[in-house]
Amino acid sequence: MLVAEETEVVANSVGWQVYRYDLERSAQELPGDLSLYAPDLRTWIERLGGRHGQRFLIGPAGLPDLRVNAFFASSKMRNRSDLTNRDYAYSLALWLNFLLVLGRNWWEATEEDAAEFQFWRLTDPGNEQRVGKSSFAKDVAGCKKFYKWAGRNYQVPDPFDELEYDRGKRQQNVKWLDPDAIRRWRDLGVRGRGLDGRLDRRWRGRNDQRDGAFVDGLYGTGLRLTSWSSVVLPELPRMAPGRGYFTCQLADQCAKRENGYTYWMPRTVAAGAHAYREGARARAIRRAQESGLYESVRGLRVVRLDRRGKGVEIPDGAGGRVTRAWNDLTPQVRMRLFTETPQGLEPLSLWLNEDGMPRDAHGWHHTFEAANTRIEDLGLENFTCTAHMHRHSFALKWFSVGKLVWARRLGHLSEEETQDFRDQFGDHWHLVQTMLGHLRVETTKEVYLEPFRNLQVELLLAHAEGFPLARFMADAFAGHPHVRTDPLAVSR
């Protein structure tokens, strides 16, 4: 019923720990007199307003602080993304553990305590796990949100209110892999290849098809991990002959700050996702159906797809159905949606765990950690990768394409074709902005201007080598009112 998460503890073997409610597990009876409150633990949690996946903290004595956990159950936190909930929980637990060392309760914390926390987190030579300014800024953001809520509800002052701190520059952490390195990392880390490129006989992985397709999608689309992991089957483009790219739409509720955008999926990525759907995914579903797993899951919703494929009809609890657009459904809701097939229930989520249940976005971090560990075990040092490095590498690829198009070094475009490209995307920075889904080009420059400033043309060519520019333009510009395309080209 409870799922533990790793929490950094400050100079203490036992401290505040982060947990999550797992309401999909079988209900556990409450002991003794507690059964007067509810027949089982799950019912009690639900009566208290707890929801599946909600995080909560347990203190060093094995007891919760109901006020702290009420923050994570509040409407403010319910409306925030799962990633934000996770980050705030970790940051608050870290702060509480720091106060534990000082012998201070959270409602007694002072501005001096916050300043000491800042020194310990950023500067203290005795802290071997010091962090950068951006990470500390995230810690402060989580703590300030908590104290703002606690101030309204319990009249507790905010010890971080007057703290001066540098929010850091995001570009400090911009790292990328070139295309060959991306493929090598994927093959070694998640596809079980050895250094010679052949299948490693020691490989015991069972999810290489799924993980390989997922990793290819991160680099091919540039989507963030949480966004790519939230895709449902109706959002996966149908394969069509002659198309090299498919135009897709990221839902607002699955995008950062709820700002969805158009993105383009390469044919190779779509083909890999379809192969996974028909292969390993189908086998996992079949095993789950045969075991009766789906019938035992609490809280799932059996839905019907609308005829246009733009949304679903969801039971309203009163015998009727309401239609909801995919754009309005969060990743958490999507994970609960199933359809009825001749073979039984089937999840609508594209990415599944080995047991056939929808895969939580957090699980992909473990995939990357395992892949990096495997590569290190193969003897390669300093060859690690994260999900966001795929996004940075994607950004560099499109920066390279844009720069080289303007320099007439890529694609051998005519003057008219070059103008078409500019009509659609503007300069190379606006091109990268479009591909990443940033609302403002200034955001793109804040992240990438310094890292990309002095890149040599040879490096740009390496990142853009083999890029099918003409095919991309034909597919991306199809139907665009300001761009002329071949009238005989295969339409979408």
ZAKETOR-375410 format. One line per 2 residues: their letters; for each residue z, x, y of C-alpha. Coordinates in Angstrom, 2 decimals, padded with zeros to 5 digits, always signed. Layout:
N
A> Z:X:Y; ... .
***
This chain:
492
ML> +000.00:+000.00:+000.00; +000.55:+002.99:+002.28 .
VA> -001.85:+005.88:+002.75; -000.52:+009.19:+004.08 .
EE> -002.50:+011.28:+006.54; -001.96:+014.93:+007.35 .
TE> +000.17:+015.51:+010.44; +000.98:+018.77:+012.19 .
VV> +004.74:+019.31:+012.22; +006.32:+021.59:+014.80 .
AN> +008.74:+024.11:+013.26; +010.02:+021.44:+010.93 .
SV> +009.43:+020.88:+007.24; +010.01:+017.17:+007.64 .
GW> +008.99:+015.31:+010.76; +007.02:+012.36:+012.03 .
QV> +004.14:+011.55:+009.69; +001.06:+009.35:+010.11 .
YR> +000.31:+006.63:+007.56; -002.13:+003.75:+007.23 .
YD> -001.86:+000.28:+005.76; -004.05:-000.18:+002.70 .
LE> -004.04:-003.93:+002.16; -006.72:-003.73:-000.52 .
RS> -004.27:-002.40:-003.09; -002.43:-004.76:-005.39 .
AQ> +000.58:-006.36:-003.77; +004.01:-004.87:-004.48 .
EL> +007.07:-007.07:-004.84; +009.84:-006.55:-002.32 .
PG> +013.19:-005.41:-003.72; +016.43:-007.35:-003.56 .
DL> +017.25:-009.36:-000.48; +013.99:-008.38:+001.21 .
SL> +012.19:-010.93:-000.95; +013.72:-013.57:+001.32 .
YA> +011.30:-012.50:+004.07; +008.09:-012.52:+002.02 .
PD> +007.02:-012.61:-001.63; +005.45:-009.15:-001.48 .
LR> +004.92:-006.17:+000.79; +001.35:-007.07:+001.78 .
TW> +002.34:-010.55:+002.92; +005.22:-009.13:+004.93 .
IE> +002.94:-006.61:+006.65; +000.45:-009.34:+007.52 .
RL> +003.20:-011.60:+008.88; +004.31:-008.76:+011.14 .
GG> +000.78:-008.48:+012.50; -000.28:-005.43:+010.51 .
RH> -003.94:-005.09:+009.64; -005.85:-003.17:+007.02 .
GQ> -006.34:+000.47:+008.07; -003.82:+000.29:+010.92 .
RF> -001.93:+003.52:+011.48; +001.83:+003.75:+011.88 .
LI> +004.42:+006.51:+012.06; +007.46:+007.18:+009.90 .
GP> +010.21:+009.42:+011.25; +012.05:+012.37:+009.70 .
AG> +014.74:+010.14:+008.19; +012.10:+008.11:+006.39 .
LP> +012.46:+005.24:+008.84; +009.93:+003.83:+011.32 .
DL> +010.45:+003.25:+015.02; +009.32:-000.35:+015.45 .
RV> +008.55:+000.20:+019.13; +006.21:+003.11:+018.42 .
NA> +004.40:+001.21:+015.69; +004.13:-001.89:+017.86 .
FF> +001.90:+000.24:+020.11; -000.61:+000.72:+017.26 .
AS> -000.46:-003.01:+016.49; -001.06:-003.98:+020.13 .
SK> -004.22:-005.70:+021.30; -005.13:-002.59:+023.31 .
MR> -005.28:-000.46:+020.17; -006.94:-003.15:+018.07 .
NR> -009.83:-003.12:+020.51; -010.24:+000.66:+020.33 .
SD> -012.33:+002.48:+017.75; -010.86:+003.75:+014.50 .
LT> -011.49:+007.31:+015.66; -009.51:+006.72:+018.86 .
NR> -006.68:+005.13:+016.87; -006.61:+008.18:+014.61 .
DY> -006.62:+010.66:+017.50; -003.86:+008.82:+019.37 .
AY> -001.72:+008.64:+016.22; -002.03:+012.39:+015.61 .
SL> -001.36:+013.25:+019.25; +001.70:+011.02:+019.45 .
AL> +003.08:+012.34:+016.15; +002.64:+015.89:+017.42 .
WL> +004.52:+015.05:+020.62; +007.33:+013.34:+018.72 .
NF> +007.68:+016.36:+016.43; +007.85:+018.63:+019.47 .
LL> +010.62:+016.46:+020.91; +012.34:+016.59:+017.54 .
VL> +012.71:+020.35:+017.90; +014.15:+019.84:+021.40 .
GR> +016.58:+017.23:+020.08; +015.15:+014.62:+022.42 .
NW> +014.20:+010.98:+021.87; +010.80:+009.88:+023.14 .
WE> +012.29:+007.46:+025.68; +014.45:+010.30:+027.09 .
AT> +011.59:+012.80:+027.54; +011.29:+014.41:+030.97 .
EE> +008.52:+016.00:+033.00; +010.00:+019.39:+032.08 .
DA> +009.55:+018.51:+028.40; +005.89:+017.70:+029.03 .
AE> +005.42:+021.04:+030.81; +007.05:+022.86:+027.87 .
FQ> +004.75:+020.99:+025.51; +001.78:+022.17:+027.56 .
FW> +002.96:+025.79:+027.41; +003.58:+025.62:+023.66 .
RL> +000.26:+023.93:+022.93; -001.91:+026.22:+025.10 .
TD> -000.15:+029.52:+025.76; +002.95:+030.23:+023.67 .
PG> +002.28:+033.42:+021.63; +004.75:+032.15:+019.07 .
NE> +002.46:+029.22:+018.27; -000.23:+030.37:+015.85 .
QR> -002.05:+027.05:+016.21; -002.73:+027.10:+019.93 .
VG> -005.60:+024.91:+021.07; -008.14:+024.82:+023.87 .
KS> -007.93:+022.82:+027.07; -010.11:+019.99:+025.76 .
SF> -007.90:+019.45:+022.70; -004.77:+019.42:+024.83 .
AK> -006.39:+016.95:+027.21; -006.94:+014.62:+024.24 .
DV> -003.25:+014.95:+023.31; -002.22:+014.05:+026.84 .
AG> -004.59:+011.08:+026.91; -003.03:+009.64:+023.76 .
CK> +000.52:+010.18:+024.98; -000.20:+008.71:+028.41 .
KF> -001.71:+005.59:+026.84; +001.45:+005.20:+024.76 .
YK> +003.81:+005.66:+027.70; +001.79:+003.31:+029.89 .
WA> +002.20:+000.65:+027.21; +005.89:+001.53:+026.67 .
GR> +006.49:+001.39:+030.42; +005.28:-002.20:+030.58 .
NY> +007.21:-003.29:+027.51; +010.38:-001.16:+027.58 .
QV> +010.53:+000.23:+031.14; +010.25:+003.82:+029.88 .
PD> +008.99:+006.40:+032.43; +005.93:+008.50:+031.63 .
PF> +006.88:+012.21:+031.36; +003.18:+013.15:+031.65 .
DE> +002.68:+011.27:+034.90; +002.82:+014.33:+037.19 .
LE> +001.54:+016.90:+034.69; -001.33:+018.98:+036.04 .
YD> -003.73:+020.10:+033.36; -007.33:+021.18:+033.02 .
RG> -009.44:+018.75:+031.04; -011.67:+021.59:+029.92 .
KR> -015.44:+021.74:+029.68; -017.05:+020.18:+026.68 .
QQ> -019.75:+022.81:+026.46; -017.14:+025.37:+025.36 .
NV> -017.42:+024.03:+021.81; -021.20:+023.67:+021.64 .
KW> -022.44:+025.45:+018.52; -025.58:+024.84:+016.55 .
LD> -027.57:+025.92:+013.52; -031.28:+026.63:+013.50 .
PD> -033.46:+024.47:+011.21; -033.45:+026.97:+008.34 .
AI> -029.68:+027.31:+008.53; -029.27:+023.51:+008.55 .
RR> -031.26:+023.27:+005.32; -029.43:+026.23:+003.74 .
WR> -026.00:+024.79:+004.58; -027.00:+021.42:+003.11 .
DL> -028.40:+022.91:-000.10; -025.42:+025.18:-000.70 .
GV> -022.67:+022.86:+000.49; -023.58:+019.38:-000.74 .
RG> -026.53:+019.77:-003.12; -025.00:+022.34:-005.43 .
RG> -027.53:+025.12:-005.00; -026.71:+028.77:-005.49 .
LD> -027.61:+031.65:-003.22; -030.87:+032.05:-005.14 .
GR> -031.86:+028.46:-004.33; -031.45:+027.26:-007.90 .
LD> -028.96:+024.68:-009.13; -025.57:+026.35:-009.55 .
RR> -024.35:+025.89:-013.13; -020.78:+025.72:-011.86 .
WR> -021.61:+022.76:-009.63; -019.56:+019.70:-010.55 .
GR> -020.41:+017.46:-007.61; -021.38:+013.87:-008.35 .
ND> -022.43:+012.71:-004.88; -025.17:+015.20:-004.01 .
QR> -027.82:+012.52:-003.48; -025.61:+010.52:-001.12 .
DG> -024.22:+013.50:+000.77; -027.61:+015.17:+001.12 .
AF> -029.14:+012.00:+002.54; -026.22:+011.55:+004.93 .
VD> -026.40:+015.13:+006.22; -030.18:+014.90:+006.66 .
GL> -029.66:+011.74:+008.71; -027.20:+013.40:+011.07 .
YG> -029.69:+016.12:+011.98; -032.74:+013.86:+011.85 .
TG> -031.39:+011.08:+014.10; -028.76:+012.87:+016.18 .
LR> -026.32:+010.01:+015.63; -022.61:+010.68:+015.70 .
LT> -020.83:+010.64:+012.36; -019.10:+007.31:+013.02 .
SW> -022.37:+005.69:+014.09; -024.47:+006.91:+011.16 .
SS> -021.73:+005.96:+008.69; -021.66:+002.38:+010.06 .
VV> -025.31:+001.56:+009.28; -025.83:-001.52:+007.09 .
LP> -028.77:-002.25:+004.81; -030.66:-004.59:+007.19 .
EL> -030.64:-001.81:+009.81; -032.38:+000.63:+007.48 .
PR> -036.10:+000.58:+008.37; -038.57:-000.50:+005.74 .
MA> -040.91:+002.21:+004.55; -044.45:+001.72:+005.87 .
PG> -047.51:+003.85:+005.10; -048.73:+006.08:+007.87 .
RG> -045.51:+006.13:+009.89; -043.72:+009.40:+010.54 .
YF> -040.94:+007.89:+012.69; -039.21:+004.51:+012.77 .
TC> -037.72:+002.98:+015.90; -034.12:+001.87:+015.31 .
QL> -031.34:+000.38:+017.40; -027.73:+001.57:+017.34 .
AD> -025.36:-001.38:+017.77; -023.10:-001.42:+020.82 .
QC> -020.01:-001.85:+018.67; -020.89:+001.23:+016.60 .
AK> -021.62:+003.51:+019.56; -019.36:+005.60:+021.74 .
RE> -017.99:+003.50:+024.60; -019.89:+000.54:+023.12 .
NG> -023.20:+001.70:+024.60; -025.83:+001.29:+021.90 .
YT> -029.26:+002.81:+022.29; -032.68:+003.21:+020.71 .
YW> -033.08:+006.11:+018.31; -035.87:+007.35:+016.07 .
MP> -035.50:+007.95:+012.36; -037.86:+010.48:+010.73 .
RT> -039.69:+009.29:+007.64; -037.97:+011.94:+005.53 .
VA> -034.55:+010.60:+006.54; -035.51:+006.98:+005.82 .
AG> -037.00:+008.01:+002.46; -033.83:+009.88:+001.51 .
AH> -031.65:+006.89:+002.43; -033.85:+004.53:+000.40 .
AY> -033.78:+006.91:-002.58; -029.98:+006.94:-002.41 .
RE> -029.92:+003.15:-002.12; -032.02:+002.75:-005.25 .
GA> -030.34:+005.58:-007.15; -026.70:+006.65:-006.89 .
RA> -025.71:+003.69:-004.70; -027.17:+001.14:-007.12 .
RA> -025.34:+002.79:-010.03; -022.02:+002.71:-008.17 .
IR> -022.49:-000.99:-007.40; -023.37:-001.76:-011.00 .
RA> -020.18:-000.07:-012.23; -018.08:-001.96:-009.69 .
QE> -019.68:-005.28:-010.65; -019.11:-004.67:-014.35 .
SG> -015.46:-003.79:-013.75; -014.84:-006.84:-011.55 .
LY> -013.72:-004.63:-008.67; -015.30:-006.67:-005.90 .
ES> -013.67:-009.93:-007.01; -010.24:-008.30:-006.62 .
VR> -010.80:-007.08:-003.04; -008.82:-008.99:-000.45 .
GL> -010.35:-009.84:+002.88; -014.01:-009.37:+002.05 .
RV> -016.48:-011.85:+003.49; -019.45:-013.13:+001.53 .
VR> -022.18:-013.60:+004.13; -025.80:-014.67:+004.36 .
LD> -028.44:-012.74:+006.27; -030.22:-014.68:+008.96 .
RR> -033.96:-015.09:+008.54; -034.87:-012.60:+011.25 .
GK> -032.58:-009.91:+009.89; -030.87:-009.56:+013.29 .
GV> -027.46:-010.73:+012.15; -025.37:-012.50:+009.53 .
EI> -023.86:-015.91:+008.92; -020.12:-015.39:+008.41 .
PD> -017.68:-017.99:+007.00; -015.51:-019.34:+009.81 .
GA> -012.55:-020.28:+007.61; -013.08:-024.01:+008.17 .
GG> -015.89:-024.53:+005.69; -018.67:-023.66:+008.11 .
RV> -020.48:-020.53:+009.18; -021.04:-018.73:+012.45 .
TR> -023.94:-016.39:+013.18; -023.09:-012.95:+014.50 .
AW> -025.58:-010.34:+015.68; -025.32:-006.86:+014.18 .
ND> -024.92:-005.58:+017.71; -021.54:-007.34:+017.95 .
LT> -020.01:-006.21:+014.64; -017.69:-003.20:+014.54 .
PQ> -017.69:-000.63:+011.71; -014.44:-002.11:+010.41 .
VR> -015.94:-005.62:+010.17; -019.13:-004.29:+008.58 .
MR> -017.14:-002.69:+005.77; -015.85:-006.16:+004.76 .
LF> -019.28:-007.81:+004.51; -020.79:-008.53:+001.09 .
TE> -023.75:-010.55:-000.12; -024.19:-012.54:-003.32 .
TP> -026.96:-011.25:-005.58; -028.06:-012.35:-009.08 .
QG> -026.03:-009.43:-010.44; -022.92:-010.21:-008.39 .
LE> -021.41:-009.20:-005.07; -022.87:-006.22:-003.20 .
PL> -021.63:-004.47:-000.03; -023.90:-004.50:+003.00 .
SL> -022.71:-001.04:+004.05; -025.30:+001.60:+003.26 .
WL> -022.85:+004.39:+002.45; -020.48:+003.80:-000.46 .
NE> -017.78:+005.72:-002.26; -018.25:+006.58:-005.90 .
DG> -016.31:+003.46:-006.91; -018.80:+001.22:-005.07 .
MP> -016.63:+000.42:-002.06; -017.82:+001.06:+001.53 .
RD> -017.08:+004.60:+002.65; -014.74:+005.02:+005.61 .
AH> -016.10:+007.33:+008.29; -013.06:+009.58:+007.96 .
GW> -014.08:+010.38:+004.38; -017.11:+012.29:+005.63 .
HH> -014.86:+014.87:+007.25; -013.57:+015.70:+003.77 .
TF> -017.19:+016.08:+002.62; -017.81:+018.69:+005.30 .
EA> -014.53:+020.48:+004.55; -015.39:+020.65:+000.85 .
AN> -018.90:+021.91:+001.61; -017.59:+024.66:+003.88 .
TR> -015.05:+025.70:+001.25; -017.74:+025.85:-001.42 .
IE> -019.98:+028.03:+000.77; -017.09:+030.38:+001.46 .
DL> -016.40:+030.58:-002.28; -020.03:+031.61:-002.77 .
GL> -019.29:+034.67:-000.65; -020.81:+033.63:+002.68 .
EN> -018.41:+034.16:+005.57; -018.62:+032.48:+008.98 .
FT> -021.24:+030.03:+007.76; -019.54:+026.72:+008.42 .
CT> -020.82:+023.49:+009.88; -019.38:+020.24:+011.21 .
AH> -020.95:+016.84:+011.65; -021.11:+017.29:+015.42 .
MH> -022.88:+020.63:+015.05; -025.75:+018.63:+013.55 .
RH> -025.85:+016.59:+016.77; -025.84:+019.77:+018.87 .
SF> -028.63:+021.20:+016.69; -030.57:+017.96:+017.14 .
AL> -030.12:+018.26:+020.92; -031.46:+021.81:+020.88 .
KW> -034.47:+020.72:+018.83; -035.43:+018.11:+021.42 .
FS> -034.65:+020.43:+024.31; -037.04:+022.90:+022.68 .
VG> -039.72:+020.25:+022.22; -039.43:+019.14:+025.84 .
KL> -039.48:+022.63:+027.30; -042.45:+023.69:+025.19 .
VW> -044.46:+020.55:+025.94; -044.05:+021.20:+029.66 .
AR> -044.96:+024.86:+029.14; -048.04:+023.86:+027.12 .
RL> -046.70:+025.86:+024.16; -046.41:+023.00:+021.66 .
GH> -048.72:+020.36:+020.29; -051.87:+021.38:+022.18 .
LS> -051.65:+018.16:+024.19; -054.35:+017.15:+026.60 .
EE> -053.51:+016.47:+030.23; -053.52:+012.74:+029.52 .
ET> -051.24:+013.08:+026.49; -048.84:+015.29:+028.43 .
QD> -048.71:+012.65:+031.16; -047.97:+009.98:+028.53 .
FR> -045.04:+012.07:+027.36; -043.74:+012.43:+030.92 .
DQ> -044.20:+008.71:+031.62; -041.92:+007.91:+028.71 .
FG> -039.28:+010.63:+028.91; -039.40:+012.38:+032.30 .
DH> -038.42:+016.06:+032.21; -036.87:+017.88:+029.25 .
WH> -033.31:+016.95:+030.28; -034.16:+013.27:+030.40 .
LV> -035.78:+013.66:+026.98; -032.54:+015.06:+025.50 .
QT> -030.57:+012.33:+027.30; -032.76:+009.65:+025.71 .
ML> -032.48:+011.12:+022.23; -028.69:+011.47:+022.41 .
GH> -028.14:+008.03:+023.94; -026.29:+009.33:+027.01 .
LR> -026.09:+006.84:+029.87; -026.45:+009.54:+032.53 .
VE> -028.48:+012.73:+032.48; -025.53:+014.39:+034.21 .
TT> -023.53:+013.91:+031.01; -026.22:+015.71:+029.04 .
KE> -026.25:+018.60:+031.47; -022.45:+018.85:+031.48 .
VY> -022.53:+019.51:+027.76; -025.68:+021.55:+027.29 .
LE> -026.78:+023.15:+030.58; -024.81:+026.39:+030.17 .
PF> -025.38:+026.87:+026.40; -029.14:+026.25:+026.73 .
RN> -029.70:+027.97:+030.08; -030.95:+031.38:+028.92 .
LQ> -032.55:+030.56:+025.58; -035.66:+032.59:+024.89 .
VE> -039.02:+030.97:+024.21; -039.04:+032.51:+020.72 .
LL> -035.85:+030.64:+019.85; -037.25:+027.40:+021.26 .
LA> -040.36:+027.83:+019.14; -038.22:+028.35:+016.05 .
HA> -036.40:+025.08:+016.64; -039.60:+023.15:+017.36 .
EG> -041.73:+024.81:+014.67; -043.60:+022.30:+012.56 .
FP> -042.56:+019.37:+014.74; -045.17:+016.59:+014.34 .
LA> -045.47:+015.85:+018.04; -048.64:+013.76:+017.83 .
RF> -047.17:+011.60:+015.06; -043.93:+011.10:+016.93 .
MA> -045.76:+010.08:+020.10; -047.92:+007.57:+018.23 .
DA> -044.91:+005.96:+016.53; -042.50:+006.09:+019.48 .
FA> -045.01:+004.83:+022.04; -046.38:+001.98:+019.91 .
GH> -046.36:-001.10:+022.14; -045.10:+000.75:+025.22 .
PH> -046.64:-000.95:+028.29; -047.31:+002.31:+030.15 .
VR> -048.67:+004.41:+027.30; -052.10:+004.26:+025.74 .
TD> -052.22:+004.71:+021.96; -054.89:+004.74:+019.29 .
PL> -055.79:+001.05:+018.65; -056.72:+001.89:+015.05 .
AV> -053.40:+003.55:+014.24; -051.20:+001.90:+011.62 .
SR> -048.91:-000.52:+013.42; -045.28:-001.00:+012.61 .
***
